[in-house]
Amino acid sequence: MSNIDWTVLIVTLVAVVVYGVFIGRGQKSNESYLKADNKMPWYIVLIGIMATQASAITFLSAPGQAYTDGMRFVQYYFGLPLAMIVICITFIPIFQRLNVYTAYEYLENRFDKKTRVLTSLLFLFSRGLSTGISIYAPSIILSSVLNWNIYLTNVLTGGILLIYTYVGGAKAIAHTQKLQFLIILGTMAFAGYLLIQNMPNGIGFNDALYLAGKSGKLNVITTEFDWKDKYNIWSGLIGGFFLALSYFGTDQSQVGRYITAKDNTNAKMGLLLNGLVKIPMQFAILLIGALLFAFFSLKPAPIYFNERSYQYLKDTQPEQAAVF
């Protein structure tokens, strides 16, 4: 990495932490720490929901999904808008009326404390595993780029999140996610631009799309019903609907975003727009993978995409590297 790369990396990380701590200062009650005093406008709710759902894994793995299998994966989100409508009609009014801090507080009111404890433990366990994977994904990139130990990059990535989350609560999370999400979208757009710019002479965006389409990588809609096919319009509408209903309606990582809204209207607007915006956003992310396929169809693809790690393996364990 050059000095400019190091400067950008360090300044960005420090700025996010400082901004999160600053914006989340002055926490004096559970209401402010867990619900941001119910002052979040709809657009902050929207970005918070999208950023929570779209972790680093989405931006690292979705292009690879399109690279190998095409863009059928986008159908997985077709049931999302329907689920958002149901949640806006049923879940949000209940949470707002009861003024709950978590989705599981409602279960205690509805059933008993044992139910709340059980569901809270299940959430913490599942979300702990999920968050661990979400942190591990960017840690792999940092470890490869910086040639640092993977355990160190894991601690670094997770530790930075803990600082402003612990200090600033829901308000700090919402506003830092806003910055992080905008940075991610900007870098993804720039990655697509670089792909097109580095195509062989005479090959433009339309040519790349044509090549990807002829190779079956732009197969967005699959209408044929097949039990063995994971991604088609039926699995997206039916399976995607119920998955989104459970995730956005009962998972505290999502519920915690929209219960911070100013009122029902702002919470509903954030959720409904998420259902509409998520599909084109996911389409754009998958399109990066399709363009990447077109790029490596015209230029030699590396045998090992992670050359740094392969070189390290060759230097330290030449016999094992020879197997690959």
Buried (B, 14 or more C-beta within 10 A) or exposed (E): EEEEEEEEBEEEEEEBBEBBBEBBEEBEEEBBBBBBBBBBEBEBBBBBBBBBBBBBBBBBBBBBBBBEBBBBBBBBBBBBBBBBBBBBEEBBEEBBEEEBBBBBBBBBEEEEEEEBEEBBEEBEEEBEEBBEEBBBBBBBBBBBEBEEEEEEBBBBBBEBBEBBBEBBBBBBBBBBBBBBBEEBBEEBEEBBEEBBEEBEEEBEBEBBBBBBBEBEBBBBEBEEEEEEEBBBBBBBBEBBBEBBBEBBBBBBBBBBBBBBBBEBEBBBBBBBBBBEBBBEBBBBBBBBBBBBBBBBBEEEEEEEEEEEBBEBBEEEEEEEBEEE
